Amino acid sequence: MSNTTLQLRKLLEKKTFLHLPSVSDPLQGRLVESLGFEAVFIGGYVSGAASAITEPLMTMTEQVKMAQDITGKVNIPLIADAGAGWGDSLHTMRTVSEFIRAGVAGIHIEDQVFPKRAHYHKYVVHGISREEYIEKISYACKERDRLDPNFVIIARTDTCRSAGLDEAVFRINAAADVGADLGLLFPRNLDDAVQAPKRCKIPLIYVQSRGNRDGRPLFSRQELIEMGYVACIEAQVVLCSAFHFMKQMLSELRETGQYTGLSNAEFVTARQDVEDIISLTEFYEIEANTVEKRQAS
């Protein structure tokens, strides 16, 4: 069993609100951890974009590998986007086992078709039937119980967009009946967002989609807590913020040959911060006591 699965369970039991920035590499994961976040997330949007393809084209092993790269470098739980489980119930069981083996603390599984379509990012829902979805969640939970009962299964439905809140709540509650630990749906407006946690049998995670083009509401952490959500996935905040400022920097560098956005003193601080996060000082100490010591003698 993974230590982080137990960590995540304890955080949920203590009702710690989990604010989950979505990251795509170990450096970002360590930065999130260093700033006091209790857990971290890797989403399909960021992993697909970071790979310069898109989430629907990623394979299960690619997503597991990116997650494992992060879990190997952080000490807080990582929750991962497991898409549609990469297939039917049997494939979803393997997906669960691979993420458990990678040290991930929990995953969410959605009711989109597999293979997922790029049109998903144009807010087109290609949902599977209730029956097929609940089968997949059921077998995902069976595999969790067999391998690591602390591993968290999050049932995600995208049907709120296409069929309304009633259908989304029905699917979350049916998933709860077969063992899902948490739920995730996509409220379309303020009223949906308020009603969803009250109508679902299991605690809900809210997905904060900054930059969305379909009008989904954004809320503060405190607003989500007051509505009854137990966590918030910040799906694009790290990726888009980093991309925005890198684009500004590179544009200035290309145009002028200089970059004035940071002073030299700020660069010295930033570089030291990076070296501290990757534990470079510890590496110096080991070398000083081994290869450097021999070379000096």
C-alpha positions in Angstrom: 0.0 0.0 0.0 1.1 3.5 -0.7 1.8 5.8 2.2 0.2 8.7 0.3 -3.1 6.9 -0.1 -3.3 6.8 3.6 -2.3 10.4 3.8 -5.1 11.4 1.4 -7.6 9.3 3.4 -6.6 11.1 6.6 -6.8 14.5 5.0 -10.4 13.7 3.8 -11.4 12.3 7.2 -10.1 15.5 8.9 -12.2 17.5 6.3 -9.1 19.4 5.1 -10.1 21.3 2.1 -7.8 20.3 -0.8 -6.9 23.0 -3.2 -5.2 21.1 -6.0 -3.1 23.0 -8.6 -2.6 20.8 -11.7 1.0 20.3 -12.6 2.9 18.5 -15.3 6.4 17.8 -14.0 8.3 17.1 -10.7 9.6 20.7 -10.3 6.1 22.1 -10.4 5.0 19.4 -8.0 7.8 20.2 -5.5 7.0 23.9 -5.8 3.4 23.2 -4.9 4.5 21.1 -1.9 7.0 23.7 -0.7 4.3 26.3 -0.5 2.2 24.3 1.8 -0.4 22.7 -0.4 -1.6 19.4 1.2 -1.9 17.5 -2.1 -1.3 18.1 -5.8 -3.0 17.0 -9.1 -2.1 16.1 -12.6 -4.8 16.7 -15.2 -5.3 15.5 -18.7 -5.4 19.0 -20.0 -1.9 19.9 -18.6 -0.3 16.6 -19.5 -1.6 16.7 -23.0 -0.6 20.3 -23.5 2.8 19.8 -21.9 3.4 16.9 -24.3 2.4 19.1 -27.3 -0.4 16.8 -28.3 -3.7 16.8 -26.4 -5.3 14.8 -23.6 -7.5 12.7 -25.9 -4.5 11.4 -27.8 -2.5 10.4 -24.7 -2.1 6.8 -23.8 -2.6 5.4 -20.3 1.1 4.5 -19.9 2.1 8.1 -20.9 -0.2 9.6 -18.2 0.9 7.1 -15.6 4.6 7.8 -16.4 4.1 11.6 -16.0 2.3 11.0 -12.7 5.0 8.6 -11.5 7.7 11.1 -12.3 6.0 13.5 -9.9 5.1 11.0 -7.1 8.8 10.0 -7.0 9.8 13.6 -6.1 7.1 14.8 -3.7 5.9 13.7 -0.3 2.3 14.8 -0.6 -0.5 12.8 -2.2 -1.0 13.1 -6.0 -4.4 12.8 -7.6 -4.5 12.0 -11.3 -6.9 12.4 -14.2 -7.5 8.8 -15.5 -9.7 9.9 -18.4 -12.3 7.3 -19.3 -10.2 4.5 -17.8 -8.7 3.9 -21.3 -11.4 1.4 -22.2 -14.1 -0.8 -20.8 -14.3 -2.2 -17.3 -11.4 -4.6 -17.7 -9.2 -1.8 -19.1 -10.3 0.4 -16.3 -9.2 -2.2 -13.7 -5.7 -2.2 -15.3 -5.7 1.6 -15.2 -6.4 1.5 -11.5 -3.6 -1.0 -10.8 -1.1 1.0 -12.9 -1.8 4.2 -11.0 -1.6 2.5 -7.7 1.8 1.0 -8.7 3.0 4.4 -9.7 2.4 5.8 -6.2 -0.7 7.9 -7.1 -3.1 8.4 -4.2 -6.4 8.6 -6.2 -7.8 9.0 -9.7 -11.0 10.3 -11.3 -12.7 8.3 -14.0 -15.2 9.9 -16.4 -18.2 8.9 -18.5 -16.8 10.0 -21.9 -16.4 7.6 -24.8 -13.1 5.9 -25.4 -11.1 6.8 -27.4 -11.8 10.3 -26.2 -12.3 12.9 -28.9 -10.4 16.2 -29.4 -13.8 17.8 -29.7 -14.1 17.4 -26.0 -12.1 20.6 -25.7 -14.9 22.4 -27.7 -17.3 21.4 -24.9 -18.9 18.5 -27.0 -20.0 15.7 -24.7 -19.7 12.1 -26.0 -21.2 10.3 -23.0 -21.5 6.6 -22.5 -24.7 5.0 -21.0 -25.4 5.0 -17.3 -25.1 1.2 -17.3 -21.6 1.1 -18.9 -20.4 4.0 -16.7 -21.5 2.4 -13.4 -20.0 -0.9 -14.5 -16.6 0.8 -14.9 -16.8 2.5 -11.6 -17.8 -0.7 -9.9 -14.9 -2.7 -11.3 -12.5 0.2 -10.6 -13.6 0.0 -6.9 -13.2 -3.8 -6.9 -9.6 -3.4 -8.1 -9.0 -0.7 -5.5 -10.3 -2.9 -2.7 -8.1 -5.8 -3.9 -4.9 -3.8 -4.2 -5.1 -0.8 -1.8 -8.4 0.0 0.0 -7.1 3.5 0.8 -6.7 4.4 -2.9 -9.4 7.0 -3.7 -11.8 6.5 -6.6 -13.5 9.7 -7.8 -16.5 9.3 -10.1 -16.6 12.1 -12.7 -19.5 12.8 -15.0 -19.6 15.3 -17.9 -23.3 14.9 -18.4 -24.3 18.1 -16.6 -23.3 20.0 -19.7 -25.4 17.9 -22.1 -28.3 16.5 -19.9 -28.5 18.8 -16.9 -27.8 18.6 -13.2 -30.4 15.8 -12.6 -28.6 13.4 -14.8 -25.2 14.3 -13.4 -26.5 13.8 -9.8 -28.1 10.5 -10.7 -24.8 9.2 -12.1 -22.7 10.4 -9.1 -25.2 8.8 -6.7 -25.2 5.5 -8.6 -21.4 5.6 -8.6 -21.5 6.1 -4.8 -23.7 3.0 -4.5 -21.0 0.8 -6.1 -18.1 2.3 -4.0 -16.9 5.6 -5.4 -15.4 7.8 -2.6 -15.8 11.2 -4.2 -17.7 12.8 -7.0 -16.9 15.4 -9.7 -19.4 17.0 -12.0 -19.4 20.3 -13.9 -22.1 22.7 -12.6 -23.3 25.1 -15.3 -24.2 28.0 -13.2 -24.3 29.3 -9.6 -27.5 27.5 -8.7 -26.2 24.1 -10.0 -23.0 24.7 -8.0 -24.9 25.3 -4.8 -27.3 22.4 -5.3 -24.9 19.7 -6.3 -23.2 19.1 -3.0 -26.6 19.0 -1.3 -28.0 16.4 -3.7 -25.0 14.0 -4.0 -24.4 11.1 -1.6 -20.6 11.5 -1.6 -18.5 14.6 -1.2 -17.8 16.6 -4.4 -14.7 18.2 -5.9 -15.1 21.4 -7.9 -13.1 21.9 -11.1 -11.9 25.5 -11.5 -11.6 26.0 -15.3 -9.9 29.3 -15.6 -10.0 30.6 -19.2 -13.1 28.5 -20.0 -15.1 29.8 -22.9 -18.5 28.3 -22.0 -19.4 30.5 -19.0 -18.8 28.0 -16.2 -18.5 30.0 -13.0 -15.3 30.5 -11.0 -15.3 30.6 -7.2 -13.0 31.5 -4.4 -11.8 28.8 -2.1 -14.0 30.1 0.7 -17.1 30.2 -1.5 -16.5 26.5 -2.4 -16.0 25.6 1.3 -19.3 27.4 2.2 -21.1 25.5 -0.6 -19.9 22.2 0.8 -17.2 21.1 -1.7 -14.2 19.2 -0.2 -11.7 20.1 -2.9 -10.9 22.2 -5.9 -8.9 21.2 -8.9 -7.2 24.3 -10.4 -7.1 22.8 -13.9 -5.2 25.4 -15.9 -3.8 28.0 -13.5 -0.2 26.7 -13.5 0.0 25.9 -17.2 -1.6 29.1 -18.5 0.1 31.4 -16.1 3.5 29.9 -16.9 2.8 30.0 -20.6 1.7 33.6 -20.4 4.8 34.9 -18.7 7.2 32.7 -20.7 5.6 34.1 -23.9 6.1 37.6 -22.6 9.7 36.9 -21.7 10.6 35.2 -24.9 9.0 37.9 -27.0 11.0 40.6 -25.3 14.2 38.5 -25.6 13.6 37.9 -29.3 12.7 41.5 -30.0 15.4 43.3 -27.9 18.0 40.8 -27.0 17.4 41.5 -23.4 14.9 40.6 -20.7 13.9 43.3 -18.1 11.1 41.5 -16.3 13.4 40.4 -13.5 16.3 42.2 -12.0 19.6 40.3 -11.7 19.0 40.1 -7.9 15.6 38.5 -8.6 17.3 36.0 -11.0 19.8 35.1 -8.3 17.0 34.5 -5.9 14.9 32.5 -8.4 17.9 30.4 -9.4 18.7 29.7 -5.7 15.1 28.7 -5.1 15.2 26.2 -7.9 18.4 24.7 -6.6 16.9 24.5 -3.1 13.8 22.7 -4.4 15.8 20.1 -6.3 18.1 19.6 -3.3 21.3 20.6 -5.0 23.0 21.5 -1.7 22.5 17.9 -0.5 24.2 16.7 -3.7 27.2 19.0 -3.0 27.5 17.6 0.4 27.6 14.0 -0.8 30.2 14.8 -3.5 32.3 16.7 -0.9 32.4 13.6 1.2 33.2 11.2 -1.6 34.5 12.1 -5.1 35.6 15.7 -4.4 37.3 14.6 -1.2 39.3 11.9 -3.0 40.2 14.4 -5.8 41.4 16.9 -3.2 43.8 14.4 -1.7 
